[in-house]
Every structure is written in structure tokens, then in C-alpha cells.
Amino acid sequence: LELYHGRLDKSPGAIALRLRWYGPGDPKMVFVERKTHNDKWTGEVSVKERFVIDESEVQSVLMGTYPIEEKKKEMKDKGKTEQEIEEWETLVREITQVCVSKQLVPTVRTQCMRTAFQIPFDATVRVSLDTNLCMISERGYDLQDMKVWHRDPSWILQPSEITRFPHAVLEIKLELKGGNLTPPKWVTDLQNSGLLYECHKYSKYCHGCAVLLPEDVRSVPYWVDDVSLRESIIASGGSRILADSEVGAGPGANQVYNHLLPFGDTAHNRKDTAVGRTHASKAAAQGLIGEKGTGTNGGFDYYDKPDEYYDDDEEGCCSWMFPFCSRYNSYSE
């Protein structure tokens, strides 16, 4: 789990690889994505890059046999520029090389119902809402000599092979230009509404690995101590990553800071009393509104990049919408 620990530790240059497809059925078109983490203070930015392949070609990418030269000829015939082809080739070769050298195979799947909100042809505000979110282990079945790369949906999942996240995940991305860093009023109102529980740097990938592979991980994300997640983690057989209920928080940041967990730990349970809060709502409580409250990004991400750089960054500043989804995403369903 080298990639998991690199992403969890936010190591410079740490990567995550993802095979993405859309729709409820078997995949047909698959996006091969690489996300590279860089610390902002270095002047570098985190980047997501991707290329698209047919489902039948996934194994060739994992095995390092993808027909790059043949695909380059097809791209040239379609009128792609030499620069586009060269950048594509570099990305493909780097991804296939790391898959082969580290013997990578799909490990965790995230699945959800995504609703996206955006004014057509206007990227100023983009909102995504993920409901019925679950993580599924991609381990424990016969790969048939690498002919199979994902679970058959007809197979029955054991409780330890799936974890159902008991919150919806809301993410707002702003592309503010012209030196104006003040979000639209309705965005600020939403941040201050009390419906959002901000969880800094939440990652579906890290959560799924920690809960579904408890025997293999050396460290876990801080948010597993949150009391609202405890029941779903135990139901998935991940109790070994949890601190004793009388202790509350495991060793780490939660023993030093009491504001990281939206609902507190078992020793400081705020599940029934917590009021949603974000970076912006705390600033507003101190009278810092408008431009005065934009010394930081207000809990949301600001972008001035093309779409491919900021599409669905699961490690942005997300908020859990606890009241919205919990009834419909019970771990016991």
C-alpha cells in the first residue's frame, strides 16, 4: 500500500492511480487517471492527468503491453499535434511503467450517486453532491491470470468487503478571476447555513483503504475517530483501526486539536448537538465577512486552470451533509 501511505502522508510527488467509469453497468469507456500531490508552499500545484481507453485495454495498461505506437499513429491520423501526441505518450509510458514496476492492481472501488450543479458555460461555481457513497474492496477474488480487473456486480459482497459512508459529500469549487476572491453570496450563505460539516482534506480513497484493509495499513486518516463513522466502520470489520471507546481519539492530531472532527470522538460525542461549521462560518462568527474573510480559501478550492486540472478532486476541502443522506445510506442496508 505504498501509494495509500504516500497520499495519506501528503508526501511530495505522491501519486494515486484511478480507473474511472460512469454509469450503473459494466464499464465500456475507462479513464486512466494519475493524481500527483505537491505542497503549495513549494510553488508547485497538485495535478490530475488522464487518458481514455476501451475497457478491453485496461489489462494491457496494467501489464505494460498497451500498444502505444499503434495508438500514436491513430492520433496522428486524427489530426492531433506532435505536442499533444508527445504529452500523451509521456503520460501513458509513466503510468504503465509504475503499474508494472510496483505490480499494481485495483484495490478499492468508490461508488456513489453524483449530482452536479453548474450554470451552462460558466465555471465560476461548480458543485458536486455525492450520495449513497460506498467503498468496495477489489481484493479477494480470482484475477484469472490478470484477465479480470474488477468485481462482477452479480457477486455477493461480504460485510468486510464493503463500507457504506453515512454522510453525503458536498464539494464546491470556485473559479474566481480578475482579482476578486469574494465568493457569490449564496455560496457564503450555504457555508454559514449550519448544514455543512467541513472535513479538511477528506479522501474517499484513503477512507476505503483504511476501513477495508485494516490489516495492511500502518496509519489511518484522522477522521476515522469521528463518532458518526464508528458504527459503519465496525460493521465493515475495521474495528482494529479505532481507538477504545473510552479513550475516544487515537494517537495523533485529534488528541491535540478538538476541532478537526465534525461530530467529536466517543469521549466527546457531539453527534446530537453539533452545528454545521465551515472555515467561512467560523470567520463570519468573528465578524470577518466579504474580502476580510478571504485570507484563506474559506474551506473551498479556488482554481484558474482548465477543467482537466480540477475535475473531481476528491481531496479538496469537502463538507459532510449529515442530515441530508444519513437516512438513505445506512450501513445495515
SELUM-203908 format. One record per residue (C-alpha): residue in one letter; x, y, z. Coordinates in steps of 0.2 Angstrom, whole numbers, plus 5000, padded with zeros to 4 digits. Example, Ala and Ser with C-alpha at 12.3 -4.5 7.8 and 13.67 -1.06 7.14 Angstrom:
<recs>
A506249785039S506849955036
</recs>
This chain:
<recs>
L500050005000E501450124996L500350234986Y499050245000H500350295013G501150425001R499450504999L498950495017D500650575022K500550705008S502250665003P502950774989G502650694972A501450564980I500350484967A498650404966L498050304951R496250284947L495250194934R493650284932W492050244923Y490250314923G488550234924P487750084933G488349944921D489949864916P491249994911K491450024892M492550184891V493850204905F494850354911V496550314917E496950454929R498550504939K498450624953T500150704959H500250794976N501350944978D501451064993K500851234988W502251324998T503451244986G502651344972E502051184963V500251134961S499450964963V498950904946K497750774939E498150704922R497150564912F496950474896V495450374890I495450194884D494250054880E493849934894S494649794884E496349884885V496349904904Q497349744907S498649794894V498949964903L499149864920M500349734911G501349864902T500849794885Y499749944879P500049974860I500750144862E501550164844E499950104836K498950224846K500150364842K499850334823E497950334826M498150504835K499150574821D497850514808K496550614818G497550774816K498250784834T499850894835E501550824839Q501550914856E499850834860I500550664855E502150684864E501250734880W500050594879E501450464876T502450534891L500950514902V500550334896R502350274897E502550344915I500850264921T501150094913Q502950094920V502450124938C501049994936V502249864931S503749904942K502649914958Q501449774952L499949874954V498149804953P496449894958T496249884976V494749994982R493250054972T492250204977Q490450214971C489150344973M487650444965R488350604959T487350764956A488250904948F487651084948Q488351224936I487751364926P488051314907F489651384900D490051464917A491451384928T491351514941V490451404953R490451214952V489551104964S489550914966L488550814979D488950634981T487650524990N487450344994L489350334994C490150164997M491950094996I492149914990S493649804991E494449744975R495449614983G494949434987Y494449364970D495249264956L496049384944Q496149234931D497949264926M497549454925K496149434913V494949514926W495249684934H493649724943R492249634953D490749554944P489249654950S488249494952W489449434966I488849444984L489849554995Q490349505012P490149645026S492049665027E492149695008I491049855008T490950005019R489450125017F489950305021P488550385032H488650555025A488350645009V489950735002L489750914995E491151004986I491151174979K492451234968L492651414963E493551494948L493651674953K494551794941G495051974940G495751984957N494051954965L494151824979T492451854986P491351704983P489551734977K488351774992W487351614990V488951514992T489351615008D487651585014L487751405011Q489451395021N488551485035S486951385035G487451265048L487051115036L488851085031Y490150995042E491851035035C493150895035H494850955029K495650855015Y494450715016S494850575004K493650434998Y495150334993C496150345010H494550315019G494150155009C495950085011A495950115030V494250035033L494349885021L496149845023P496449865042E497749735042D498849815029V498849995034R500250075045S499250235049V497450295046P496650465042Y496250575057W494350575053V494050395057D493950445076D492350545072V490950465082S489750475067L490850355057R491150225071E489650115068S489950095049I491750055052I491449925064A490049845053S491449835039G492649735051G493849885053S493749905072R495549875074I495950055067L494850135080A495350195097D494550125113S492850205115E493350265132V494950345126G494050425111A495350485099G496850385094P498650455095G498950595083A498150765079N496450735087Q497250725104V497950895101Y496650985092N494750975096H494051055081L494550935067L493150805070P491450875064F490550775077G491850735090D492550575096T491750445108A492450535123H491750705117N490250655107R489350805099K488350695086D486650765093T487250935097A488550985083V488051135072G488751135055R490351235053T491551285039H493051395038A491951535032S490651515046K491951525059A492651685051A490951755050A490651725068Q492251835071G491551975060L492651935046I491551945031G491751985012E493552025007K494052025026G493651845027T494651785012G496351775020T496151595017N495151505004G493651495016G493651305015F493451284997D494651274982Y494951414970Y495551374953D496251464937K496651304927P495751214913D494451084918E495550934917Y496551004931Y495151024944D493850904939D493350804954D494750824966E494250704980E495550784991G494850964990C494051045006C492450945007S490950955018W489850815025M488050855024F487550745039P485650775039F485450755020C485950575017S486150485033R484450405032Y484650335015N486450265017S486350165032Y487750045034S486449905038E485549915021
</recs>
